[in-house]
Amino acid sequence: MALFESYERRIGKITAVLNENGIASIEEAGKVCQDAGIDPYNITKAIQPICFENACWAYVVGAAIAIKRGCKKAYEAAEVIGEGLQAFCIPGSVAEDRKVGIGHGNLGAMLLKEETKCFAFLAGHESFAAAEGAIGIARSANKVRNEALRVILNGLGKDAAQIISRINGFTYVQTKFDYYTGKLEIVRQIPYSKGERAKVNCYGADDVREGVAIMHHEGVDVSITGNSTNPTRFQHPVAGTYKKECYELGKKYFSVASGGGTGRTLHPDNMAAGPASYGMTDTMGRMHSDAQFAGSSSVPAHVEMMGFLGIGNNPMVGATVAVAVAVEEAMSK
């Protein structure tokens, strides 16, 4: 019986990658993890219980390769886990074209490196429920980080930001941008809870310029865009402009373009069929991103449809970080 979905379309690539790393089969990869005392299958399942079997086995493969290579640091393990995820991309798919597995590995690595101080969700406010996942990601990463990872949210609309902060217990940071001087002023800060939720700063901007100023104010090192609301008006332009300005300042900034297929929503270009339907938001994502995801932030079936794994992109970030941390802990014993 096949171990996971689309087994026949995937197994050739997977076996080749395993063999390159001295592992004969997926079953042997499972034993490598078991012998090291880690369980990537159930770590993944616990993060998104409705994920597909292929997602669980992809993390088994990635972790086994990381163990075989002797990765002692979580960020090193995350990069190698990305190679395992990439092996599961169906040939000729959108996920294969965008190197989504490698992107997820690189993003996980960035979140685990000490040089990354601030992680931003750059999104329409309806996507800010994703911050729940970000808190979990930070919690996992902080097990092996010396300095805790800061998480912020940056979206369009001050009222929306305050409402979301109040609902979720974040700290609302009201700003005012001076268009004459280009200066950002912090008007007030309102924490709507105590503890780790209150550590998440939530910003609402009036436009792209203020959004970019907020990124500079927080010193954002890594961001991930949503793609449901205002992708062409806010998320992608802010990430792209900030990327350019970081380059001019000599600052390292890792940008991820994510959400609903990155380009299949909210644009007239998307009325066509097949690969040609990837319209303006897809194009903008390609212009600024270091990694471009494919499929829904949360719906496993949509990510699977892109030729990748049956797990949402946000839970996948959490799984990458959690499994990489487990590898470091196992290798340090």
Secondary structure as UniProt FT lines:
FT   TURN            5..6
FT   HELIX           7..20
FT   TURN            21..22
FT   HELIX           26..36
FT   HELIX           40..47
FT   TURN            49..50
FT   HELIX           53..68
FT   TURN            69..70
FT   HELIX           74..87
FT   TURN            91..92
FT   HELIX           94..98
FT   HELIX           100..112
FT   TURN            114..115
FT   STRAND          118..122
FT   HELIX           125..130
FT   HELIX           131..141
FT   TURN            142..144
FT   STRAND          150..156
FT   HELIX           158..168
FT   STRAND          171..178
FT   TURN            179..182
FT   STRAND          183..191
FT   HELIX           197..199
FT   STRAND          201..205
FT   HELIX           208..218
FT   STRAND          222..225
FT   HELIX           231..235
FT   HELIX           236..249
FT   STRAND          254..257
FT   TURN            260..263
FT   HELIX           268..271
FT   HELIX           274..277
FT   HELIX           280..288
FT   STRAND          291..292
FT   HELIX           300..305
FT   TURN            306..307
FT   HELIX           313..331
//
